[in-house]
Amino acid sequence: MQATENVTDRLLAIAGQSKGWLKFLGVLLIIYGIITAITIVGILIAWLPIWMGVLLFQAGSRADSAALAKDSSQLVPMMDKLRVYFMIQGVLILIVLAAVVIGFIVSGGALFSIFQAFR
């Protein structure tokens, strides 16, 4: 039982140390989303960084309350917020990688067509 309490105490300490960064990055993402919403195209995608920023800020708040109250039950919702954030981030990275591959294929085809036209 001592090992479980030790792990829980360490997790609470780590959560307390990470709360500042989680909130800071959350605020930055929210500001980025607001700035993105200023442009016409940005209005379509501005909700995504705002949502991700809110998730990080909420995770930071849960980490703060868990560390202050020494309440390990707050670690579960904190980790759930982080899980959703990283899932969204992973999907976005896959979309960008797919767009890059498609861009390489299209630009390679365009270059091939240009070279064929000069033959």
N, C-alpha and C positions, 0 to 999 in steps of 0.2 A: 504494500500500500504506500510505503514511503516513496518508491520510485514514481508512482502515478502523481503524487502530490508535488514531487520535485519537477516533473515535466510540466504540470499545470502551472506551477509558479514561474517556470522559465518562459512558458508561452505567454503568460500575463505580462511578464517583464518585457518580452519582445514586442507584444502588442502596444504596450505603453511607449516604447521607444519609437515605434513606427507611426504612431498617430499623427505626429507633426507632418511627416512627409506625405502621408495619405491625404490629409486635408489640404496641404499645399498644392499637390498635383491635382487634386479635385478642383480647387479654385482656379488653377491655371487652365484646366480643360473647359470649365464653365466659361471663363473669359474668352478663350479661343472660340468656343461655340457661338458666343454672342457676337464676336468680331466677324466670324464667318457668316452669320445671319445678315450682315449688312449688305452683302452682295446678292445679286439676283439668283445666281446658281447656288450660292451658299445657303439660301433659305431652305433648299431641299435637303441638305445634309447637316445643317447646324444642330439638329436635334440629337445627333449621334454623339458628338463630343460633350454636349451638355449632359446627356444621360450618363455617359461614362464618368464625367466629373462628379455628378451627384452620387453615383455608386461609390467612387473613391472617398468622397467626403463623408458619406454615411458609414463606410467601413472605418474611417478614422474616428468618427464619433463613437462607434461601438467599441473600438480599441481603447479609446479614452475612458469610457465608462467601465469597461472590463478591468482596466488597470487600476483605476481609482477605487472601485468597490471590491476589488479582488474577487470578481464574479466571473468564473470561467464559463458560465452559460452564455455570456455575451460574445464569447469567441465564435460560437456557431453562426450567428447572423453576420458577424464580421467576415468570416470565411466564405459565407454564401455570397455576400456582396462582391468579394474579391473573385470568386469563381465566375460570376456573371461578367465582371469586368474583363477577366482574362479570356473568357469564351468569346466575347464581342471582339476583343483585340485580335484573337486568333483568326476569326472569320474575316475580319478586315484585311489582315495580312495575306490570307489565301486569295481574297478578291484582287488585291494589288498584284500579287505574283501572277495570277491568271491574266490580268490586264497587261502586265509586262510581257509575258509570253506571246499573247495575241499581238501586241504591238511589234515585237520582233518579227513575228511571222508576216504581218502585213507590210512592215517596212522592207523586209527581205524580198517579199514578192514584188513590191513597188520598184526596188532597185533592180531586180531581175528583169522586170518589164522595160525599164529604162535602158538597160544594157542591150536587151534584145532589139529595141527600136533603133539603136545606132549601128546594128550589123548590116 
